[in-house]
Amino acid sequence: MKKSILLIIIAMVFTQVYSQEWEIEGHEIKVKKTGSKLTLSWDHSDHVLLISADTIYPFNTGFDFAFLLFEQNGKLGVVDPFDLYVIAEAQYESFKLVDAQLPYIFAKENVEYSVLMDNFQPLFKEKFKKIQHLDTPGYSEFLFLVENNDKKGVIDLEGDGIFILKMVYDDIILLPETSLEDIRFHVRKGAKEGICGYGNVILKPKYNEVKQIVGDGPEAYLVKKRNKKGMIIEGYKDHPIIFDKISFVGNAWPSGYIIFEKKGKFDVLEGDSQLNFKPRFDKVWTETKDGKEILYMSKDGEISTINL
């Protein structure tokens, strides 16, 4: 008799230790844990969900949608709290809401990230090893640099979410913006460099070097092929890639002057000039006198000047 009572007590203690019950606030879902199993149910329905999990808790997004995350062997899965079914099996390491304004989620699975929509379906078929936010004041606040297999691209998660630069580049650098409307990226494929805008290629990556000319004028770039340099101005006539050296003096682009050098001969053009190069000078240099910078131009011994 005493032995039977003892066995009953042990069984009751075992049940209390290995069987727990609680309710998930806000969803009126009852959870019963027995061993490694969780049973989810409602009072008003016969429908139940049985899953293998260690625990389960809400993942509130701040939007009209919400989910339950369950943990199983260190991995996370997702349950729909309204219909009680498993949306995603326990295969993820973490979930992070992209932003309080966006219905997108970064999900980490092993060493890769996916961008998921509010139904936990992938927004892109591609997965990413790295996701880095790009700070673009005055433009979209939701541009991200993404990378996988040593290739980089750029996604915009504002609105429907799109790739604005495919993951085909070896390097992408966000350039300083010269206007609120335009955004530019310096891109590299192998050893070749180019320029891209929002979803479009401005300069194909075919140059040995591309440098942005920062100023108040139209977007402009110094480009180099082999040992020759040129200047490309968006919407204007280009200065061909034939020069040994191109330099700027005076005020910021396009208010100053551009010095072109070719085979030991020089020309000086105003920044916004559409004129062609002419070998007008034998030597060009600058000096500072009385606190003022002066541009000197010499041809056949005759010197002319421009106050900068």
C-alpha positions as CSV (number, residue, x, y, z in Angstrom):
1,M,0.0,0.0,0.0
2,K,2.8,2.4,1.0
3,K,4.7,1.5,-2.2
4,S,1.6,2.3,-4.4
5,I,1.1,5.7,-2.7
6,L,4.8,6.4,-3.3
7,L,4.6,5.6,-7.0
8,I,1.5,7.8,-7.3
9,I,3.3,10.7,-5.7
10,I,6.3,10.2,-8.0
11,A,4.1,10.1,-11.0
12,M,2.4,13.3,-9.9
13,V,5.7,15.1,-9.4
14,F,6.9,13.8,-12.8
15,T,3.8,15.2,-14.5
16,Q,4.2,18.6,-12.8
17,V,7.9,18.8,-13.8
18,Y,7.4,17.7,-17.4
19,S,4.0,19.2,-18.1
20,Q,3.5,23.0,-18.1
21,E,0.7,25.2,-19.2
22,W,0.4,28.9,-20.0
23,E,-1.4,31.4,-22.2
24,I,0.0,33.6,-24.9
25,E,-1.2,37.1,-24.1
26,G,-3.0,39.0,-26.9
27,H,-3.9,35.8,-28.8
28,E,-5.9,33.8,-26.2
29,I,-3.8,30.7,-27.2
30,K,-3.3,28.1,-24.6
31,V,0.1,26.3,-24.6
32,K,0.7,22.9,-23.0
33,K,4.3,21.6,-22.9
34,T,4.8,17.9,-22.4
35,G,8.4,16.9,-22.7
36,S,9.6,18.2,-26.1
37,K,6.1,18.7,-27.4
38,L,3.9,21.8,-27.4
39,T,0.2,21.7,-27.9
40,L,-1.5,25.0,-28.9
41,S,-5.3,25.4,-28.7
42,W,-8.2,27.8,-28.2
43,D,-11.1,27.6,-25.8
44,H,-13.6,28.4,-28.6
45,S,-12.3,25.8,-31.1
46,D,-11.5,22.1,-31.3
47,H,-8.5,22.8,-33.6
48,V,-5.1,22.1,-32.0
49,L,-1.5,22.3,-33.2
50,L,1.1,19.9,-32.0
51,I,4.8,20.9,-32.6
52,S,8.2,19.8,-31.4
53,A,9.6,22.8,-29.6
54,D,11.2,24.0,-26.4
55,T,9.2,27.2,-26.1
56,I,7.0,29.6,-28.1
57,Y,6.5,33.4,-27.8
58,P,5.1,36.3,-29.8
59,F,7.0,38.2,-32.5
60,N,5.2,41.5,-32.7
61,T,5.9,43.6,-35.8
62,G,4.0,46.7,-35.0
63,F,1.9,46.1,-38.2
64,D,-1.4,44.4,-38.7
65,F,0.4,41.1,-38.8
66,A,2.0,39.2,-35.9
67,F,3.5,35.8,-35.5
68,L,4.6,33.3,-32.9
69,L,8.2,32.1,-32.9
70,F,9.0,28.7,-31.6
71,E,12.5,27.4,-30.6
72,Q,13.6,23.9,-31.4
73,N,17.2,22.8,-30.8
74,G,18.4,26.4,-31.0
75,K,16.6,27.1,-34.3
76,L,13.5,29.3,-34.8
77,G,10.3,28.5,-36.6
78,V,7.1,30.5,-37.2
79,V,3.5,29.8,-36.3
80,D,0.5,31.8,-37.6
81,P,-1.5,32.7,-34.4
82,F,-4.7,33.3,-36.2
83,D,-5.1,29.9,-37.9
84,L,-2.7,27.9,-35.8
85,Y,-0.4,26.4,-38.5
86,V,3.3,26.3,-39.0
87,I,4.4,28.9,-41.6
88,A,8.1,28.1,-41.4
89,E,9.9,25.2,-39.9
90,A,12.6,25.6,-37.2
91,Q,15.5,26.4,-39.6
92,Y,16.4,30.0,-38.8
93,E,18.8,31.5,-36.3
94,S,17.2,34.9,-36.0
95,F,14.5,37.3,-37.2
96,K,14.8,41.0,-37.3
97,L,12.2,43.5,-38.5
98,V,13.9,45.7,-41.2
99,D,12.2,48.9,-40.0
100,A,9.1,49.9,-38.1
101,Q,7.8,51.4,-41.3
102,L,8.4,48.4,-43.5
103,P,6.7,45.0,-43.6
104,Y,9.9,43.1,-44.3
105,I,12.0,40.8,-42.1
106,F,15.7,39.8,-42.2
107,A,15.9,36.1,-41.5
108,K,19.3,34.5,-40.8
109,E,19.6,30.8,-41.8
110,N,23.0,29.3,-41.1
111,V,25.4,31.9,-42.5
112,E,23.0,33.5,-45.0
113,Y,20.2,36.1,-44.8
114,S,16.9,36.2,-46.6
115,V,14.5,39.1,-46.9
116,L,11.0,37.9,-46.1
117,M,7.7,39.5,-46.7
118,D,4.9,39.7,-44.0
119,N,3.8,36.2,-45.0
120,F,7.3,34.9,-44.4
121,Q,7.8,34.2,-48.1
122,P,11.1,35.4,-49.6
123,L,11.0,38.7,-51.3
124,F,14.0,37.8,-53.4
125,K,15.1,34.4,-54.6
126,E,18.7,35.4,-53.7
127,K,20.2,34.9,-50.3
128,F,22.9,37.1,-48.9
129,K,26.0,36.6,-46.8
130,K,26.1,40.3,-45.8
131,I,23.4,43.1,-45.6
132,Q,24.6,46.6,-44.9
133,H,22.4,49.7,-44.6
134,L,23.4,52.6,-46.9
135,D,23.0,56.1,-45.4
136,T,21.5,58.2,-48.1
137,P,20.1,61.4,-46.6
138,G,17.5,63.1,-48.8
139,Y,17.0,59.9,-50.8
140,S,15.5,56.5,-50.0
141,E,16.2,55.5,-46.4
142,F,16.0,51.8,-47.2
143,L,18.9,51.1,-49.5
144,F,21.0,48.1,-48.6
145,L,24.3,46.8,-49.9
146,V,24.0,43.0,-50.3
147,E,26.7,40.4,-50.9
148,N,27.0,36.8,-51.7
149,N,29.8,34.7,-53.3
150,D,32.0,37.8,-53.3
151,K,29.6,39.6,-55.5
152,K,27.7,42.8,-54.5
153,G,24.5,44.5,-55.4
154,V,22.0,47.0,-53.9
155,I,18.4,46.5,-52.9
156,D,15.7,49.1,-52.2
157,L,13.2,48.0,-49.6
158,E,11.0,51.0,-49.8
159,G,7.7,50.2,-51.6
160,D,7.6,46.8,-53.2
161,G,11.3,46.1,-52.7
162,I,13.6,45.8,-55.8
163,F,17.1,45.1,-56.8
164,I,18.5,48.4,-58.2
165,L,21.9,46.9,-58.8
166,K,22.2,43.2,-59.4
167,M,24.8,41.2,-57.5
168,V,27.3,41.1,-60.3
169,Y,29.9,43.6,-59.0
170,D,33.1,43.0,-57.1
171,D,32.8,46.4,-55.4
172,I,30.2,49.1,-54.9
173,I,30.8,52.4,-53.3
174,L,28.1,55.0,-52.7
175,L,29.3,58.4,-54.0
176,P,28.7,61.7,-52.4
177,E,25.4,63.1,-53.7
178,T,25.5,66.3,-55.6
179,S,21.8,66.7,-55.8
180,L,18.7,65.4,-53.9
181,E,17.3,63.8,-57.1
182,D,20.4,61.8,-58.2
183,I,22.3,59.0,-56.5
184,R,25.5,57.5,-57.9
185,F,27.5,54.4,-57.2
186,H,31.1,53.7,-58.2
187,V,31.2,50.1,-59.3
188,R,34.0,47.7,-60.2
189,K,34.1,44.4,-62.2
190,G,37.4,42.8,-62.0
191,A,39.9,45.6,-62.6
192,K,37.5,47.8,-64.6
193,E,35.5,50.7,-63.0
194,G,32.2,52.4,-63.9
195,I,29.3,54.4,-62.6
196,C,25.7,53.4,-61.9
197,G,22.6,55.3,-60.9
198,Y,19.3,54.1,-59.5
199,G,18.7,51.0,-61.5
200,N,20.7,52.1,-64.5
201,V,24.3,52.0,-65.8
202,I,25.8,55.4,-66.5
203,L,29.3,54.4,-67.4
204,K,29.9,50.8,-68.2
205,P,32.8,49.3,-66.1
206,K,35.4,49.5,-68.8
207,Y,37.8,52.1,-67.4
208,N,41.0,51.6,-65.5
209,E,40.0,54.4,-63.2
210,V,36.9,56.6,-62.6
211,K,36.8,59.5,-60.2
212,Q,33.8,61.7,-59.4
213,I,34.2,65.5,-59.8
214,V,32.4,66.9,-56.8
215,G,30.8,70.3,-57.2
216,D,27.6,72.2,-58.0
217,G,27.5,71.4,-61.7
218,P,26.3,68.4,-63.6
219,E,27.6,65.0,-62.7
220,A,31.1,64.7,-64.1
221,Y,33.9,62.1,-63.9
222,L,37.5,61.9,-64.7
223,V,38.2,58.6,-66.5
224,K,41.4,56.8,-67.4
225,K,42.1,54.1,-70.0
226,R,45.6,52.8,-69.9
227,N,47.7,55.9,-69.4
228,K,45.3,58.4,-71.0
229,K,42.7,60.5,-69.3
230,G,39.4,62.1,-70.3
231,M,36.4,63.8,-68.8
232,I,32.8,62.7,-69.0
233,I,30.0,65.1,-68.2
234,E,26.4,63.8,-68.0
235,G,24.2,65.4,-70.6
236,Y,27.1,67.3,-72.1
237,K,29.9,66.8,-74.7
238,D,32.7,64.6,-73.4
239,H,36.4,65.5,-73.4
240,P,37.9,62.4,-75.1
241,I,40.4,60.1,-73.4
242,I,43.5,61.5,-75.1
243,F,45.2,63.6,-72.3
244,D,48.2,62.9,-70.2
245,K,46.9,65.0,-67.4
246,I,43.7,66.9,-66.4
247,S,43.6,69.2,-63.3
248,F,41.3,71.8,-61.8
249,V,42.1,75.3,-60.5
250,G,40.0,78.1,-59.0
251,N,36.5,77.7,-57.7
252,A,34.7,74.3,-57.3
253,W,33.4,72.6,-60.4
254,P,32.0,74.0,-62.7
255,S,33.0,77.6,-61.8
256,G,36.7,77.2,-62.0
257,Y,39.1,76.2,-64.9
258,I,40.3,72.9,-66.3
259,I,43.9,72.5,-67.4
260,F,44.4,69.8,-70.1
261,E,47.9,68.5,-71.0
262,K,48.7,66.5,-74.1
263,K,52.2,65.7,-75.3
264,G,53.7,68.7,-73.5
265,K,51.1,71.2,-74.7
266,F,48.4,72.8,-72.6
267,D,44.9,74.3,-72.9
268,V,42.8,76.0,-70.3
269,L,39.0,75.9,-70.5
270,E,36.3,77.2,-68.2
271,G,34.6,74.5,-66.3
272,D,31.3,74.6,-68.2
273,S,33.0,75.2,-71.6
274,Q,32.0,73.0,-74.5
275,L,35.1,74.0,-76.5
276,N,37.6,71.4,-77.8
277,F,41.2,71.1,-76.7
278,K,43.7,73.2,-78.6
279,P,47.4,73.1,-77.9
280,R,47.6,76.8,-77.2
281,F,50.2,77.0,-74.4
282,D,53.7,75.7,-73.8
283,K,53.4,76.0,-70.0
284,V,50.7,76.6,-67.5
285,W,51.2,77.1,-63.7
286,T,49.7,78.9,-60.7
287,E,51.2,81.3,-58.2
288,T,49.9,83.1,-55.1
289,K,50.6,86.8,-54.8
290,D,49.2,89.1,-52.1
291,G,46.9,86.3,-51.0
292,K,45.4,85.8,-54.5
293,E,45.9,82.8,-56.7
294,I,46.9,83.6,-60.3
295,L,46.9,81.3,-63.3
296,Y,49.8,81.8,-65.7
297,M,49.8,80.6,-69.3
298,S,52.9,80.9,-71.5
299,K,53.2,80.6,-75.3
300,D,56.3,81.5,-77.3
301,G,57.5,83.5,-74.4
302,E,54.3,85.6,-74.0
303,I,52.5,85.2,-70.7
304,S,48.9,85.8,-70.0
305,T,47.1,85.5,-66.7
306,I,43.8,84.8,-65.1
307,N,42.9,85.8,-61.5
308,L,41.4,82.8,-59.8
